[in-house]
Amino acid sequence: MNSMMNAGRGVILILAVSAVFFSFAAATSVPGQTQNDEQAEMKLALDLAKLLQSARTVISNHQNLINDPEVGDKGLTGERVLAETIEQYRKATGHDPRDFDPQSREGRLMRAELDAIREVVDESQTLINEKGLGFKGFIPAVFGRLVTERLRDKVATELQIKITAPPPLVRNRKARPDEWEQQIIETKFLSPDWTRGQVYSEAQKNGVQSVFRVMVPEYYAASCLTCHGGPKGEIDITGYPKEGASEGDLGGVISITLFRNNQ
Ligand code: HEC
């Protein structure tokens, strides 16, 4: 590979635009990366996002059970949530998330996420099974964040998934968008021209680090508005002030970064 040459070209480009960080649109290729690779990476990123969404849906489906103060042991084990997540994912995609070759990047990362989902539920058993406590704060958003944090512990050099949101909507400081994420949210997803639901991707090179980033927009459904809707400023059941959002508004983004050098 002619990496020396490419690195040199990168330096010239940086100087030319006098930016520390520069990026390519997904349509143009990064040196050494074929169009085909990007298609595979896009598919992987979307599969990882779909798996996270499937797991959140399972938690959402069991929200009443989780919040029930009368029931102690709820049988909502990591194993059960994982099985239902796999079923949910299969319904959405038509394939099993365990089907990837475990030696491949896809197989490794999907399995890491499946493990993270099971572990987070298993580690939350005391809370989930606490009798006499109604609302426990174990909701899809918190669960989703815990899964992404666990995933980072497992495969930090290969993958980062973060659930972020437009800055005025951010509740947990850990979810704040970085500069690039904020820019994509503001100039793409919130632009009136943006096709609703369209995903944004970009290959980036920062020094020696090469990454592929995918942003998956998510919109508020009616069910989200008990916490994120109106009246704005009123405190919701979780203790946060409501954002006054409406159904269909951009509520958040699943931001996926695949690191290319460390596969
Ligand atoms: C029971 C109240 C409640 C409901 C219902 C709810 N959320 Fe949230 N949401 C929260 C809380 C609390 C957080 C902060 C979680 C944390 O600590 O990471 C949050 C965080 C988020 C985040 C991450 C960014 C941030 O602000 O920290 C997104 C995105 C989000 N919610 C979107 C949604 C969407 C979309 C729905 C509906 C499908 C929804 N929420 C339903 C309470 C709720």
Boltz pocket constraint, residues with backbone or C-beta under 6 A from the ligand:
constraints:
  - pocket:
      binder: B
      contacts: [[A, 139], [A, 141], [A, 142], [A, 145], [A, 163], [A, 164], [A, 165], [A, 169], [A, 170], [A, 171], [A, 172], [A, 173], [A, 175], [A, 218], [A, 219], [A, 220], [A, 221], [A, 223], [A, 224], [A, 225], [A, 226], [A, 227], [A, 228], [A, 236], [A, 237], [A, 238], [A, 240], [A, 251], [A, 252], [A, 253]]
      max_distance: 6.0
